[in-house]
């Protein structure tokens, strides 16, 4: 019997020895046919080295209000410096760094405007909210070895912030955490909603329940696109009180039902032909995540469906986001992990769903989708 694992292990080891050889690197850099590949690998290696600096340039643009300043452009560096309360040399250094990342662009001598990426960031409050939030992750990652050695029950900057992880670790001021959590989710939730609406039809759904739906940003997006839907919001009491009012104001009170509760301890409301979990499953470790799926399955009539939408691991083209970013983010948060569609489907089958499948999305870096049928 062929031992494919041993063959693959041997091939990887030989490949790595070749790539690490200075002689091979020197030779590869001079061969016309593979010079481009070698250059790409070298650029990728440097991006790994310099990635933190890139993210801090973006952070400076957001926290310094530079996107708003450049929207008034073209503008000179001296005026940028005055409005950001820094020296002109400091402003020029930041503008030039942003130019390299397409955040800023020089339309003429000392005539600065938004760059291509800058225009995207400037127009998207949700992205900017996430950039501001990531200062907590950067603080926790200051010593990544120490972070990975810690007991996950020990609090971190992220676990103190996030409502559910913070509550699990006994953090105080739960109400304030819940409010901040919901604001961030509402600001960024449209990324996921856009992917779901572009890849899933709700034409045959009559009643949709969003479990852990926060202030209703996902339901508002779906309900606006599909006006026939009756909508249910299930979350903690202090969350659905606000979320229900938001949804009623936007879509009409007659379309909205709120269900206060804890999805780990309380039964999931019945009578819905679709339940959604949007950026919820990856927040929880395997045992509670499986328990949540079991709880949802018990509430569903035969033929009803569960929609799971969140960034997932091992999606072709977005592997670094799935496991490098979200892997460390969720570790720092103290709860959960990114899972591949295959892992999620296995959990769904264990929960008793009759079938489950993955649905491709246009921007899996924002969200991938798995749908299961009871």
N, C-alpha and C positions, 0 to 999 in steps of 0.2 A: 504494500500500500504506500502510495506517495505521500511523504510528509511535506505538505505545501507550506506549513508554518516554518519548517526548518529551511526550505528553499528560499522563502521570502526573507527570513532573517539573514541568511548568508548573502543574498543579493544586496540588501540594505547596508550590511557591514562593508562589503567590497566597494559599493558606490560611495560611501562616506569616506573611505580611505583615499579614493581617487580624488574626490572633490576637495579634500583637505590638503592635498599635495601641492606645495608651491610650484613645482615643475608643471603640473597639470594646469594650474591657474595661469601661469605665464604663457603656456602653449595655447590655451583656450582663448586668451585675450588677443591673440594675433592671427587666429584662423578666421577668415572672412565669413565662412558659413555659420560659425557658432559664436562669433564675437557679440552679436546682438543678445544671444541668450546669456552669455557671461556677463554682459553689461547689466542686463535685467536682474540677474542674481545679485550682482554687487550693489545695485541701487536698492533692491529689497533688503539686503543686509544693513545698509546704512539707514533705511527707514526704520528698521527695528531699533537701531541705536539711537536715532534722533526723534523717535515718535513722541516722547514726553515733551520735548521742546516745541514740537508742532502743536500739541494740544494746549500748551501754555500760551502760545501766540493767539490761538483761537479764544482762549479764556480772557486774555487781555482785551481783545476786540469787544467781547461781550460785556465784561464787567466795567470796562472803561467807556462804554457807550460809543465806540468808534464806528460801528455800523450805522448808527443814527447820524453821526457827524458826516460820514461819507455820503449818505443819502442827500445831503445838501450840496454835494460837490458839483463841479470840480472845486477843490479847496486846497489851499497851500499848507505846507507843513507847519508854518508859524501859527496859523489859526488853529490847526489840529492841536498843537502843543498847548496853546492858551486854553482851549476848551477842555483838554484832558489834564490840565494842571501839571505839566511836565516840561522838561527842556525840549527845545527844537530838535536837538540831536537824538533824544530819547524817542520823540515822535517819529522822526525819520527812520530810526532803527526798526520800530514796530511796523511802520508802513511798508518798508522794504521786505521785512519778514513776511508780512501778509501778502505782498506781491508774489513772492515765491510760492505761496499756497493758494493763489488766486482769490484771496480775500479782498485785496485792494489792487488797484491798477492805476498807473500813471498815464493820463491821456495826453500829457504834454509836460514840458519842464515845470515841475512843482505844481502840477494840476492833478490832484488825487481824487479818485472816484472808487466806487465799489467794483470789485472784480466779479468774475462769474460765480464763484462759490460764495463770495460775500453777499451778492444779491439774493441768493437762496437763503442764507442765514438771516439777513436783515428782514426778510419777509415772513419769517417763521418764528413766532414767539415760543412755540413748543420746543424747537431745537435749542433756542437760547436758554430756556428754562433748564433743559437737561445739562447744558454746558455749565451753568451756575451750580447745579446740583452736584456735578462731578468733583467739585473741590473736596467733598467728603471722601470720595473714593481715593483721590490722590493722597489725602492725609493718611488713610489706612494703608496705602501701598508704599508709603515712604520707606518701610522696611518689609519687603514682601516675604522674606524668609520668616521673620517674626510673625507676620500675619498668618502664614500657612502652618506654623507650629502651634498657634494658639488653640485653646479649647473653643469651639464654636459657640459655646454658651457665654463666653466673655463678651461684654459689649464693645462695639466699635462705633466710629462716627456714623457709619451707615445704619447699623442696627438700632442706634438711638433715634435715628430719623424715621425709618420706615415703621409704620404703625404696627404691622403684624409681627415683624421680627422684634421690634422694640418691646411689644407686649409680652412676647414669649420670654424675653430676657429680663423682664421685670423693670423696664425703664419707666420713669415717671411721666406725668403730664400727657397721658394717653390722648386726651381730647385734642390738645395742640398738635400732637403728631398726626392724628387722623386728619385734621384740617390741612396740614402741609402736604401730606401724602396725596389727598384727593386733588389739591390744586395742581400738583405736578402731573398726576395721572391725567387730569382733564386737559392740561396744556399739551400733552404729548400723545394722547390716546388716538388722535385722528390719524397718525401714521398707520396704526393697526387697522382702524376702521376703513381707511381707504383701500388697504390690501384685501380685506374681507369683502367689501362691496364690489371690488373689481373681479373677484374670483368665485363668489358664492351667490346664488340666487335665493331670495327669500319669497319668491312668488307663491310657493305652496305652503309657506309657514303662516299660521294664523296667530299663534301666541308665542312670544319669545321672552324667556327669562334670562337675565344676565346675573350670574352668580358672582359676588364680589365686585359688583359694578360701580362702586364708588359714587361719584356725583352724577353718573348717568351719561358720560360723554359718548360712550360707544352706543348706547341705546338711542341717544339723540341723533347720531349720525345715521344709524340704520333706520330708525323710525321716520326720519325726514325723507330718506330715499324710498321707503316702502310704506306709504301712508295707510295701508290696510292693516298693518300689524298692531296687535294688542301687546303691550309691553309690561314686563314685570322686573322689578329691581330688588335684589336680595343682597343685603350687606348689614353691617353693624348698625344698631339703632341710630346712633348719632350721625351716621353717614347717609342713610336712606331718608332721614328727615329733610336734609338739604337737597339730596339728589331727586327726591320725589317732587319737591317744589320746582326745581329747575326744569325737570322733564314736563311737568304739568303746564308750566308757563310757555314752554317751547312747542309742545305737541298737543296740548289739551288734556285736562285732568281725566276725561272719560277714557283715554287710551292707556293710562298708567296705573299700575298697582304696585305698592311698595310692600316689602316683606322684611321686617327687621329680624335679624338673627345671626347666629354664628354657624358658618357652613361646616365646621367640624363637629359641633355639638347638636345642632338642631336639624330636623328633617328638612329636606329641600321641598319647597312648595310644589304641589302636583298640578296637573291639568295643562301643562305647557307642551307643545309639540316640538319645540326646540329650546335647548338650554345652551348658553354660551359661557365659556371660561376664557376671558381675555387677559393675558399676561398675569395669570394666577398660578397655574400649575408649576411653573419653573421657580416660583417663590418658595416652594416647600420641599422638604426632604422626601425621600421615597415613601416612607411609611405613611405620613399624613397625606401626601399626594394620592397614594393609592386609596386611602380611606375616603378622601373627597370624591374620587371617581366612583367608589362603591356607593357612597351616599346619593350621588346624582343618579346612578343607575337604578337605585331602589325607587326613585320618584317618577321614573319615566314609564309611560305605557308602551307596549310593543309597537315598534315602528317610529317612535319619537327619536329625535336626534340630539347629539351633543356636538357642539362646535368648539374646538380649542384653537385659539390664535395667539401666538407669541413667537419671539425669536427662538429658533431651535438649533440644536447642534448638528454638525455634519451635513449641512446643506451645501451642495456644490457651489463654489464661488464666494461663499460667505463663512467659510470655516473659522477664520480668525475671530470674527464677531461672535460666533456661537460659543466657542470654547475658551478662547484667550480672553476676550473682554467679559462676556457674561459669566464665564466660569469663575474668574477672580472677583467680579462684582458680587455675585451671589455668595461666594465664600466670605467676603468681607461683610456682607449683610447678615451673615450668620444663619442663613436658611436657604435651602433649595439648591438647584443645579440646572444647567441647560440640558435638555434631553433631545435625542434625535427622534424623528417621526417614527422610526421602527421601535424605539423604546416606549414611546407613548402608546403606540398601537398595541404592544404587548401588555401594557398596563390596562388598557381598555378591555382587551379580551379577558384578562384576569378578573376584571370587575363584572363581567357577564354580558358585555355588549356583543351583539350577534355579528357585527362587521365593523370595520374601521378602515379608512383610507386617507392618504395624504393628498392634498390639493396644492398644485403649484401656484405661487404668487409671483407677481412681477418684480417686487422688491423684497426678497426674503430677509434682507438685512433688517427690515422693519418687522416682519412677521411671516411665519409660515402657518399653514392651516391643516388641521386634521379633523375629519368629521366621522362620528361613530353613530351607529344605529342600534337602538335597544332591541 
